Amino acid sequence: DYSQLQPPSGVHSILYLGTWAQQGTQPQSIKIEGDITLGGLFPVHSRGPAGVPCGEVKREKGIHRLEAMLYALDQINSDPDLLPNITLGARILDTCSRDTYALEQSLTFVQALIQKDNSDVRCSNGEPPIIPKPERVVGVIGASGSSVSIMVANVLRLFSIPQISYASTAPELSDNSRYEFFSRVVPPDSYQAQAMVDIVKAMGWNYVSTLASEGNYGESGVDAFLQISREAGGLCIAQSIKIPREPRPGEFEKIIKRLMETSNARGVIIFANEDDIKRVLQTAKKANLTGHFLFVGSDSWGAKNSPIQDLEDVAEGAVTILPKRASIDGFDQYFTSRSLENNRRNIWFAEFWEDDFKCKLTRPGIKYELGRRKCTGEERISQNSQYEQEGKVQFVIDAVYAMAHALHSMHIDLCPGYMGVCEKMDPVEGRMLLQYIRSVNFNGSAGTGVMFNENGDAPGRYDIFQYQLSNVSNPGYRLIGQWTNHLRLNSEEMQWSGGDRKIPESVCSFPCESGERKKMVKGVPCCWHCELCDGYQYLLDEFSCDMCPFDMRPLENRTGCRPTPIIKLEWSSPWAIIPVFLAILGILATSGVIITFIRFNDTPIVRASGRELSYVLLTGIFLIYLITFLMIAEPSTAVCAFRRLLLGLGMSISYSAMLTKTNRIYRIFEQGKKSVTPPKFISPTSQLIITFILISVQVLAVFIWFGVMPPHTIIDYEEQKPPNPEFARGVLKCDMSDLSLILCLSYSIVLMITCTVYAIKSRGVPETFNEAKPIGFTMYTTCIVWLAFVPIFFGTAQSTEKMFIQTTTLTVSMSLSATVSLGMLYIPKVYVIIFHPEQNVQKRKRSFKAVVQAATVTTQLSQKSNDKQNGESKIVPDRSQ
């Protein structure tokens, strides 16, 4: 048995052919006589255990596919229009699903092309030996696995033998410079990988893992997937795991553990053989991860039941891909009619028969196996056993027909009108045949076009299936889409674990909430952390935040900015109601005093109080109350101008009048101590002039201010800008800073302090002669009010309610100071005028000299009182006499 021979692997195995030929050993093969012979390579048996090339017979992938070639040959040979008068023969070999063994077997195809030197070989009678000419194989159909096809293609290329595969899909085989004689009727995995990338993207996944069986098929498929996903962008690979060709115990548990290291990557792209798929599903179930992984399987999974048998719950929702195919009815009729009697040309059919019907054939020299029934030969396929056409049967038939169409076109061109094979096709030149193969274009067995591109690849046409278990009458694979250069996926037909219709997520990071930016994880473009655009930032793009303009604040979802609301002090605000109430009371009281004074203008009390200055002082008090309304009114250019003018004017008028009064009294009594001559500028006219000079300083300063910086309104967006932008407000106000406001009041404060000093100096003057004491009490109280004002005003500079607090504090302080002046200087006089008119009568006039003498006596008495308190008594002569 040639299967037991172990020559060196690779191309060097050709050298072993001589030894094998001399031994006269023939590998097990099917020989079909014909004018032109095609080679065939099929995985009739699975890979054997260590040291044994072949294992059990493969019913579907092996026998079905092999019989498909025999069926195609029968159809072609009986077709009068395709290769008429030319019979196609075949030499079909078993690859045993192992690349090295397949290489050894394929040497059969090239032995006719190896030149042998037989000059030293003689028969026993001295005659030269008669060596039968080995058959010449013009082309090879196969192989199945990509690794097998690659190994065989390297040998066939050396001898210019074209090869057409029906199942090898490794992208590596598209390299026309290395595998120029290789073609295939199935699309390469690069198309499949593109389709799988499109499926993953259509489901909204961006973070998946890959699993590949070691070998050309698995590794090249995953490599193609990785390359296409990189080029497409937006798809990241969490884990890329390779399943060893000979897995050690615990290997699959390690694989599942690795996959769970990135548990967010629920999607698993799997390019693996059936056994590896089954082991992965078994291990996932054992780890209680049923329903966690979302598999996207390649055509090696396809729509097969064998990898998921007894593991349907784990496989539920798996999306699989399969080259577009159709069941060939003619083959079903052919294959189900095969029996031991009519299919003797297939040397492995008896072995298939035993495996398919679970019986045992009696053979000479082989002991009958106990516990297994004897085959009768009357069994019938599909009647006494389960039968379902293997998925690649269509492609086997198309591959044989492609070779036949190429030979037919070649025959027409080289042997026009010739019946049979002419000299130009004996032998068939391989490179020329390759050109004809690449030029074929016909409708295949499924009605779809069969053609090849410049690399020998067939166009990509795939069906997309999903394994559905829940809420369906017939659990199994359901067609959910197609891929022919672009994806058509019917997502409404999809369902997942437990019958859920919502597509599960397989993403590294979930989308950020509104107003959050992505902070990318270095080196992993699909992974990010979400960071909130805080404060006054908005989401500029998905990766960065930016500050809103100064006059805007972010939207609630922070996707943009919106204008900041503009506010002002409203009349209805509690901050305004109290000052306005005080101001109205003050204005009413002041108006009452003014009316009373005008009504009793010539009465002694009114005249004694200094009518002229009193009216000036009352005007100042009235303006102080009036400023409250200007401070609360909506800011405009006119309002701002009047604020500047009247804010300090009312106080400067009041305190200028009081200062003039106290200064006059002080000067009179100070002058009286020195002489009996009255001081200058004590007449009412002089007093008014002095007062208006003092007032003019304030007015002049304000008009200079107008010239340097004309009044205007501003919107202050910084004043009410708390950490939470929802509470941000722009404050409409006049262009008066805290400093300019204090400077505006500073002159009045200087007048107030000066007036207070004179009031202190005049405190010893008799009450019956002047208003010094009431003015003194007024100034003391006013100073206390303004001392309280300063810390409140500046202490609230950082408050979000700054404008309201400061406006209220200022207006209330001004109203209080005005009320103190009004109450202490004029309310007592009005009281006497109205309620005690008997006291408002003319008293005896005294000369300035008498007034001075009275003041002197008062001073002396005060001094004597102080001396007695100190224990001393001195007699001071009275110089007033």
Summary of the structure (lengths in Angstrom):
residues: 881
radius of gyration: 56.5
end to end distance: 166.1
largest distance: 191.1
contacts: 2844
relative contact order: 0.07
helix: 47%
strand: 15%
